Each structure stands twice: as structure tokens, then as C-alpha cells.
Amino acid sequence: MYHNEITTFHRAPDEAGQLRCRACGAICRVSRGVTGPTCFAEALAGHKRAHDRFTCPRAAEPWHAAALRLYLERQRNPSRVISALLLMELRLLRLRHLHPCVKRSGSVRTNEE
């Protein structure tokens, strides 16, 4: 699932070199020189313009939806304490799914294993 300015980004041609997904931190794939709408309003109006499209390569993975929900809830939440807990949970989720030395249980592998 893609969300504008979180997991997918539209920029003027050659404006940005590299962008990261705000939900999982992955480096986004880039399609340069795309012609088309860059937002819902442009799509409805039938407007098209040249742009570079950046998309998260992990957006379709099931765990990424959980990361996206945590990110969005953190943005909406006014409490600094709850926001800190949500950030910690988001970091643990990223670590569990992105770091090769972490088992699914969340424990770190050692050389003895």
C-alpha cells in the first residue's frame, strides 16, 4: 500500500537523488522522467506533468502495513511519551524485518548459533 509523501514521493525531474521510505527507512526505487499525475486532484482533473517517482520496494510486504500504521499513529499522537513508545515499536519492527542478524523472535543471533 502506497501513501503519498510516506512510501511514495513525486519530485520535479532530477530534484532529488535518493529518498527513503518514512515508514521503514528503505531506499526508494526511482522512475525518472515519468509523465502523469502527482496527486489525487491532478488525477481527477486529468492533468499530467513530468516528474520523478520514488516508491518503497517493501510497501507490498505484510509487515510494512504495520510499520505504516505505527508511523501514522505517531504523527497523529499529541503525547510525547506515547510517541516515544510508538517510535521504539517502529524501530523494533524495522529491526526484526530488515536486519539479517535478528531472528523473528527479536533476539540477536550470535556466532555460536
VMD Tcl script that builds the backbone (N, CA, C; Angstrom):
set m [mol new atoms 339]
animate dup $m
set s [atomselect $m all]
$s set {name element resname resid chain x y z} {
  {N N MET 1 A 0.846 -1.167 0.000}
  {CA C MET 1 A 0.000 0.000 0.000}
  {C C MET 1 A 0.895 1.235 0.000}
  {N N TYR 2 A 0.643 2.123 -0.923}
  {CA C TYR 2 A 1.445 3.331 -1.037}
  {C C TYR 2 A 0.695 4.521 -0.463}
  {N N HIS 3 A 1.422 5.381 0.246}
  {CA C HIS 3 A 0.878 6.615 0.780}
  {C C HIS 3 A 1.773 7.752 0.332}
  {N N ASN 4 A 1.172 8.771 -0.288}
  {CA C ASN 4 A 1.931 9.904 -0.800}
  {C C ASN 4 A 2.711 10.592 0.317}
  {N N GLU 5 A 3.971 10.852 0.050}
  {CA C GLU 5 A 4.912 11.511 0.969}
  {C C GLU 5 A 5.290 10.657 2.179}
  {N N ILE 6 A 4.930 9.375 2.166}
  {CA C ILE 6 A 5.389 8.456 3.216}
  {C C ILE 6 A 6.112 7.280 2.552}
  {N N THR 7 A 5.427 6.606 1.621}
  {CA C THR 7 A 6.040 5.475 0.922}
  {C C THR 7 A 6.224 5.734 -0.564}
  {N N THR 8 A 5.637 6.795 -1.068}
  {CA C THR 8 A 5.828 7.185 -2.464}
  {C C THR 8 A 5.971 8.703 -2.527}
  {N N PHE 9 A 6.873 9.131 -3.395}
  {CA C PHE 9 A 7.180 10.560 -3.493}
  {C C PHE 9 A 7.232 10.969 -4.959}
  {N N HIS 10 A 6.787 12.179 -5.245}
  {CA C HIS 10 A 6.871 12.745 -6.588}
  {C C HIS 10 A 7.681 14.030 -6.492}
  {N N ARG 11 A 8.719 14.132 -7.293}
  {CA C ARG 11 A 9.579 15.316 -7.285}
  {C C ARG 11 A 9.789 15.798 -8.710}
  {N N ALA 12 A 10.125 17.067 -8.833}
  {CA C ALA 12 A 10.472 17.611 -10.149}
  {C C ALA 12 A 11.643 16.798 -10.704}
  {N N PRO 13 A 11.738 16.666 -12.023}
  {CA C PRO 13 A 12.819 15.867 -12.610}
  {C C PRO 13 A 14.201 16.276 -12.082}
  {N N ASP 14 A 14.949 15.291 -11.647}
  {CA C ASP 14 A 16.319 15.442 -11.142}
  {C C ASP 14 A 16.436 16.358 -9.920}
  {N N GLU 15 A 15.350 16.580 -9.200}
  {CA C GLU 15 A 15.389 17.406 -7.983}
  {C C GLU 15 A 16.000 16.642 -6.812}
  {N N ALA 16 A 15.724 15.354 -6.720}
  {CA C ALA 16 A 16.210 14.544 -5.596}
  {C C ALA 16 A 17.011 13.363 -6.122}
  {N N GLY 17 A 18.091 13.069 -5.425}
  {CA C GLY 17 A 18.916 11.936 -5.826}
  {C C GLY 17 A 18.426 10.633 -5.238}
  {N N GLN 18 A 18.097 10.667 -3.941}
  {CA C GLN 18 A 17.701 9.449 -3.249}
  {C C GLN 18 A 16.747 9.828 -2.111}
  {N N LEU 19 A 15.675 9.061 -1.962}
  {CA C LEU 19 A 14.728 9.287 -0.874}
  {C C LEU 19 A 14.501 7.976 -0.144}
  {N N ARG 20 A 14.119 8.074 1.120}
  {CA C ARG 20 A 13.851 6.894 1.939}
  {C C ARG 20 A 12.385 6.853 2.337}
  {N N CYS 21 A 11.859 5.648 2.423}
  {CA C CYS 21 A 10.502 5.437 2.907}
  {C C CYS 21 A 10.449 5.901 4.357}
  {N N ARG 22 A 9.449 6.677 4.715}
  {CA C ARG 22 A 9.335 7.173 6.077}
  {C C ARG 22 A 8.806 6.111 7.030}
  {N N ALA 23 A 8.169 5.073 6.498}
  {CA C ALA 23 A 7.643 4.012 7.353}
  {C C ALA 23 A 8.716 2.994 7.722}
  {N N CYS 24 A 9.535 2.562 6.739}
  {CA C CYS 24 A 10.511 1.506 7.034}
  {C C CYS 24 A 11.960 1.938 6.877}
  {N N GLY 25 A 12.209 3.069 6.247}
  {CA C GLY 25 A 13.574 3.556 6.083}
  {C C GLY 25 A 14.305 3.017 4.867}
  {N N ALA 26 A 13.641 2.210 4.050}
  {CA C ALA 26 A 14.285 1.643 2.861}
  {C C ALA 26 A 14.549 2.730 1.822}
  {N N ILE 27 A 15.610 2.543 1.048}
  {CA C ILE 27 A 15.887 3.455 -0.060}
  {C C ILE 27 A 14.862 3.170 -1.146}
  {N N CYS 28 A 14.198 4.207 -1.594}
  {CA C CYS 28 A 13.124 4.058 -2.581}
  {C C CYS 28 A 13.665 3.788 -3.977}
  {N N ARG 29 A 12.897 3.013 -4.738}
  {CA C ARG 29 A 13.171 2.835 -6.165}
  {C C ARG 29 A 12.772 4.122 -6.864}
  {N N VAL 30 A 13.470 4.471 -7.925}
  {CA C VAL 30 A 13.146 5.708 -8.625}
  {C C VAL 30 A 12.852 5.430 -10.091}
  {N N SER 31 A 11.802 6.086 -10.582}
  {CA C SER 31 A 11.484 6.092 -12.007}
  {C C SER 31 A 11.629 7.540 -12.453}
  {N N ARG 32 A 12.598 7.807 -13.282}
  {CA C ARG 32 A 12.884 9.184 -13.693}
  {C C ARG 32 A 12.133 9.542 -14.971}
  {N N GLY 33 A 11.718 10.805 -15.041}
  {CA C GLY 33 A 11.076 11.323 -16.244}
  {C C GLY 33 A 9.694 10.758 -16.519}
  {N N VAL 34 A 8.973 10.400 -15.479}
  {CA C VAL 34 A 7.615 9.878 -15.629}
  {C C VAL 34 A 6.671 11.034 -15.945}
  {N N THR 35 A 5.718 10.805 -16.816}
  {CA C THR 35 A 4.702 11.815 -17.107}
  {C C THR 35 A 3.360 11.285 -16.619}
  {N N GLY 36 A 2.716 12.074 -15.747}
  {CA C GLY 36 A 1.428 11.663 -15.214}
  {C C GLY 36 A 1.050 12.524 -14.034}
  {N N PRO 37 A -0.072 12.210 -13.381}
  {CA C PRO 37 A -0.496 12.991 -12.213}
  {C C PRO 37 A 0.411 12.698 -11.014}
  {N N THR 38 A 0.539 13.686 -10.126}
  {CA C THR 38 A 1.367 13.505 -8.938}
  {C C THR 38 A 0.533 13.524 -7.659}
  {N N CYS 39 A -0.780 13.701 -7.792}
  {CA C CYS 39 A -1.660 13.670 -6.626}
  {C C CYS 39 A -3.066 13.295 -7.090}
  {N N PHE 40 A -3.937 13.061 -6.138}
  {CA C PHE 40 A -5.302 12.648 -6.434}
  {C C PHE 40 A -6.058 13.710 -7.233}
  {N N ALA 41 A -5.889 14.979 -6.852}
  {CA C ALA 41 A -6.588 16.069 -7.549}
  {C C ALA 41 A -6.161 16.150 -9.014}
  {N N GLU 42 A -4.865 16.002 -9.272}
  {CA C GLU 42 A -4.387 16.021 -10.658}
  {C C GLU 42 A -4.939 14.838 -11.441}
  {N N ALA 43 A -5.045 13.692 -10.790}
  {CA C ALA 43 A -5.585 12.509 -11.458}
  {C C ALA 43 A -7.047 12.727 -11.834}
  {N N LEU 44 A -7.830 13.292 -10.919}
  {CA C LEU 44 A -9.236 13.563 -11.206}
  {C C LEU 44 A -9.402 14.579 -12.325}
  {N N ALA 45 A -8.521 15.581 -12.346}
  {CA C ALA 45 A -8.604 16.632 -13.358}
  {C C ALA 45 A -7.995 16.214 -14.690}
  {N N GLY 46 A -7.302 15.085 -14.698}
  {CA C GLY 46 A -6.675 14.617 -15.932}
  {C C GLY 46 A -5.388 15.353 -16.268}
  {N N HIS 47 A -4.790 16.014 -15.292}
  {CA C HIS 47 A -3.548 16.748 -15.527}
  {C C HIS 47 A -2.362 15.784 -15.484}
  {N N LYS 48 A -1.377 16.096 -16.297}
  {CA C LYS 48 A -0.152 15.300 -16.330}
  {C C LYS 48 A 1.032 16.252 -16.363}
  {N N ARG 49 A 2.114 15.826 -15.712}
  {CA C ARG 49 A 3.352 16.601 -15.779}
  {C C ARG 49 A 4.535 15.668 -15.577}
  {N N ALA 50 A 5.683 16.113 -16.040}
  {CA C ALA 50 A 6.900 15.317 -15.898}
  {C C ALA 50 A 7.377 15.376 -14.453}
  {N N HIS 51 A 7.810 14.233 -13.932}
  {CA C HIS 51 A 8.323 14.165 -12.564}
  {C C HIS 51 A 9.124 12.880 -12.388}
  {N N ASP 52 A 9.802 12.794 -11.267}
  {CA C ASP 52 A 10.471 11.559 -10.866}
  {C C ASP 52 A 9.618 10.933 -9.775}
  {N N ARG 53 A 9.368 9.628 -9.875}
  {CA C ARG 53 A 8.544 8.925 -8.893}
  {C C ARG 53 A 9.426 7.987 -8.076}
  {N N PHE 54 A 9.367 8.135 -6.768}
  {CA C PHE 54 A 10.109 7.289 -5.830}
  {C C PHE 54 A 9.105 6.420 -5.082}
  {N N THR 55 A 9.353 5.108 -5.027}
  {CA C THR 55 A 8.437 4.207 -4.331}
  {C C THR 55 A 9.219 3.238 -3.452}
  {N N CYS 56 A 8.631 2.891 -2.323}
  {CA C CYS 56 A 9.266 1.955 -1.394}
  {C C CYS 56 A 9.222 0.544 -1.981}
  {N N PRO 57 A 10.367 -0.145 -2.010}
  {CA C PRO 57 A 10.388 -1.504 -2.553}
  {C C PRO 57 A 9.716 -2.537 -1.642}
  {N N ARG 58 A 9.433 -2.149 -0.393}
  {CA C ARG 58 A 8.851 -3.087 0.568}
  {C C ARG 58 A 7.382 -2.807 0.873}
  {N N ALA 59 A 6.780 -1.859 0.195}
  {CA C ALA 59 A 5.417 -1.424 0.526}
  {C C ALA 59 A 4.386 -2.543 0.421}
  {N N ALA 60 A 4.630 -3.549 -0.392}
  {CA C ALA 60 A 3.669 -4.634 -0.559}
  {C C ALA 60 A 3.826 -5.749 0.483}
  {N N GLU 61 A 4.887 -5.706 1.272}
  {CA C GLU 61 A 5.120 -6.756 2.263}
  {C C GLU 61 A 4.159 -6.584 3.449}
  {N N PRO 62 A 3.635 -7.681 3.991}
  {CA C PRO 62 A 2.642 -7.596 5.072}
  {C C PRO 62 A 3.110 -6.799 6.291}
  {N N TRP 63 A 4.352 -6.963 6.704}
  {CA C TRP 63 A 4.839 -6.248 7.887}
  {C C TRP 63 A 4.913 -4.749 7.657}
  {N N HIS 64 A 5.046 -4.340 6.392}
  {CA C HIS 64 A 5.169 -2.912 6.077}
  {C C HIS 64 A 3.887 -2.160 6.417}
  {N N ALA 65 A 2.747 -2.822 6.299}
  {CA C ALA 65 A 1.469 -2.186 6.667}
  {C C ALA 65 A 1.461 -1.846 8.153}
  {N N ALA 66 A 2.038 -2.714 8.981}
  {CA C ALA 66 A 2.131 -2.432 10.414}
  {C C ALA 66 A 3.066 -1.252 10.663}
  {N N ALA 67 A 4.174 -1.196 9.934}
  {CA C ALA 67 A 5.105 -0.073 10.068}
  {C C ALA 67 A 4.436 1.236 9.661}
  {N N LEU 68 A 3.652 1.192 8.610}
  {CA C LEU 68 A 2.941 2.378 8.149}
  {C C LEU 68 A 1.930 2.854 9.191}
  {N N ARG 69 A 1.192 1.922 9.786}
  {CA C ARG 69 A 0.221 2.294 10.823}
  {C C ARG 69 A 0.907 2.917 12.036}
  {N N LEU 70 A 2.041 2.352 12.452}
  {CA C LEU 70 A 2.788 2.912 13.578}
  {C C LEU 70 A 3.285 4.320 13.251}
  {N N TYR 71 A 3.799 4.503 12.038}
  {CA C TYR 71 A 4.282 5.823 11.626}
  {C C TYR 71 A 3.149 6.851 11.644}
  {N N LEU 72 A 2.010 6.485 11.064}
  {CA C LEU 72 A 0.872 7.412 11.002}
  {C C LEU 72 A 0.325 7.729 12.390}
  {N N GLU 73 A 0.246 6.723 13.250}
  {CA C GLU 73 A -0.248 6.955 14.614}
  {C C GLU 73 A 0.709 7.861 15.376}
  {N N ARG 74 A 1.984 7.676 15.165}
  {CA C ARG 74 A 2.976 8.532 15.827}
  {C C ARG 74 A 2.826 9.989 15.385}
  {N N GLN 75 A 2.519 10.195 14.108}
  {CA C GLN 75 A 2.339 11.558 13.594}
  {C C GLN 75 A 1.094 12.221 14.173}
  {N N ARG 76 A 0.056 11.430 14.425}
  {CA C ARG 76 A -1.220 11.962 14.926}
  {C C ARG 76 A -1.239 12.160 16.437}
  {N N ASN 77 A -0.393 11.429 17.140}
  {CA C ASN 77 A -0.475 11.407 18.595}
  {C C ASN 77 A 0.169 12.642 19.225}
  {N N PRO 78 A -0.564 13.368 20.100}
  {CA C PRO 78 A -0.003 14.572 20.717}
  {C C PRO 78 A 0.914 14.293 21.912}
  {N N SER 79 A 0.871 13.091 22.448}
  {CA C SER 79 A 1.655 12.758 23.642}
  {C C SER 79 A 3.102 12.428 23.274}
  {N N ARG 80 A 4.048 13.101 23.907}
  {CA C ARG 80 A 5.456 12.812 23.647}
  {C C ARG 80 A 5.838 11.434 24.170}
  {N N VAL 81 A 5.258 11.010 25.277}
  {CA C VAL 81 A 5.566 9.705 25.857}
  {C C VAL 81 A 5.064 8.584 24.942}
  {N N ILE 82 A 3.823 8.684 24.520}
  {CA C ILE 82 A 3.252 7.669 23.629}
  {C C ILE 82 A 3.974 7.690 22.286}
  {N N SER 83 A 4.313 8.867 21.803}
  {CA C SER 83 A 5.053 8.987 20.555}
  {C C SER 83 A 6.407 8.280 20.654}
  {N N ALA 84 A 7.076 8.426 21.789}
  {CA C ALA 84 A 8.367 7.754 22.001}
  {C C ALA 84 A 8.195 6.232 22.009}
  {N N LEU 85 A 7.118 5.749 22.626}
  {CA C LEU 85 A 6.848 4.307 22.640}
  {C C LEU 85 A 6.542 3.791 21.234}
  {N N LEU 86 A 5.776 4.559 20.475}
  {CA C LEU 86 A 5.467 4.165 19.099}
  {C C LEU 86 A 6.734 4.133 18.246}
  {N N LEU 87 A 7.635 5.094 18.457}
  {CA C LEU 87 A 8.896 5.098 17.727}
  {C C LEU 87 A 9.735 3.877 18.084}
  {N N MET 88 A 9.774 3.516 19.360}
  {CA C MET 88 A 10.511 2.339 19.785}
  {C C MET 88 A 9.926 1.074 19.139}
  {N N GLU 89 A 8.603 0.968 19.121}
  {CA C GLU 89 A 7.945 -0.177 18.492}
  {C C GLU 89 A 8.244 -0.222 16.994}
  {N N LEU 90 A 8.227 0.941 16.339}
  {CA C LEU 90 A 8.529 1.020 14.911}
  {C C LEU 90 A 9.975 0.597 14.650}
  {N N ARG 91 A 10.895 1.034 15.469}
  {CA C ARG 91 A 12.301 0.646 15.309}
  {C C ARG 91 A 12.497 -0.855 15.513}
  {N N LEU 92 A 11.800 -1.432 16.482}
  {CA C LEU 92 A 11.889 -2.882 16.699}
  {C C LEU 92 A 11.325 -3.658 15.511}
  {N N LEU 93 A 10.223 -3.186 14.961}
  {CA C LEU 93 A 9.631 -3.833 13.788}
  {C C LEU 93 A 10.591 -3.775 12.606}
  {N N ARG 94 A 11.188 -2.617 12.371}
  {CA C ARG 94 A 12.175 -2.480 11.293}
  {C C ARG 94 A 13.349 -3.420 11.518}
  {N N LEU 95 A 13.845 -3.454 12.740}
  {CA C LEU 95 A 14.983 -4.302 13.065}
  {C C LEU 95 A 14.660 -5.772 12.826}
  {N N ARG 96 A 13.476 -6.203 13.257}
  {CA C ARG 96 A 13.057 -7.597 13.083}
  {C C ARG 96 A 12.998 -8.001 11.618}
  {N N HIS 97 A 12.599 -7.094 10.744}
  {CA C HIS 97 A 12.389 -7.465 9.342}
  {C C HIS 97 A 13.503 -7.041 8.401}
  {N N LEU 98 A 14.356 -6.141 8.821}
  {CA C LEU 98 A 15.377 -5.634 7.910}
  {C C LEU 98 A 16.788 -6.048 8.265}
  {N N HIS 99 A 17.056 -6.333 9.520}
  {CA C HIS 99 A 18.418 -6.651 9.937}
  {C C HIS 99 A 18.653 -8.150 9.831}
  {N N PRO 100 A 19.690 -8.578 9.121}
  {CA C PRO 100 A 19.917 -10.013 8.909}
  {C C PRO 100 A 20.332 -10.784 10.159}
  {N N CYS 101 A 20.788 -10.111 11.195}
  {CA C CYS 101 A 21.262 -10.806 12.397}
  {C C CYS 101 A 20.189 -10.943 13.464}
  {N N VAL 102 A 18.964 -10.602 13.150}
  {CA C VAL 102 A 17.896 -10.680 14.137}
  {C C VAL 102 A 16.903 -11.746 13.715}
  {N N LYS 103 A 16.629 -12.684 14.638}
  {CA C LYS 103 A 15.637 -13.720 14.378}
  {C C LYS 103 A 14.241 -13.118 14.451}
  {N N ARG 104 A 13.247 -13.830 14.002}
  {CA C ARG 104 A 11.857 -13.379 14.048}
  {C C ARG 104 A 11.398 -13.095 15.478}
  {N N SER 105 A 11.979 -13.767 16.457}
  {CA C SER 105 A 11.593 -13.568 17.845}
  {C C SER 105 A 12.073 -12.229 18.381}
  {N N GLY 106 A 13.024 -11.614 17.665}
  {CA C GLY 106 A 13.560 -10.330 18.104}
  {C C GLY 106 A 14.896 -10.460 18.804}
  {N N SER 107 A 15.361 -11.707 19.050}
  {CA C SER 107 A 16.650 -11.872 19.705}
  {C C SER 107 A 17.767 -11.790 18.679}
  {N N VAL 108 A 18.910 -11.345 19.125}
  {CA C VAL 108 A 20.058 -11.182 18.238}
  {C C VAL 108 A 20.822 -12.499 18.159}
  {N N ARG 109 A 21.198 -12.894 16.942}
  {CA C ARG 109 A 21.984 -14.113 16.746}
  {C C ARG 109 A 23.423 -13.869 17.151}
  {N N THR 110 A 24.040 -14.893 17.661}
  {CA C THR 110 A 25.469 -14.829 17.987}
  {C C THR 110 A 26.213 -15.776 17.075}
  {N N ASN 111 A 27.542 -15.744 17.115}
  {CA C ASN 111 A 28.343 -16.630 16.269}
  {C C ASN 111 A 28.230 -18.091 16.687}
  {N N GLU 112 A 27.841 -18.362 17.945}
  {CA C GLU 112 A 27.717 -19.724 18.423}
  {C C GLU 112 A 26.509 -20.441 17.830}
  {N N GLU 113 A 25.529 -19.710 17.308}
  {CA C GLU 113 A 24.303 -20.347 16.812}
  {C C GLU 113 A 24.489 -20.890 15.431}
}
mol reanalyze $m
mol bondsrecalc $m
mol representation Tube
mol addrep $m
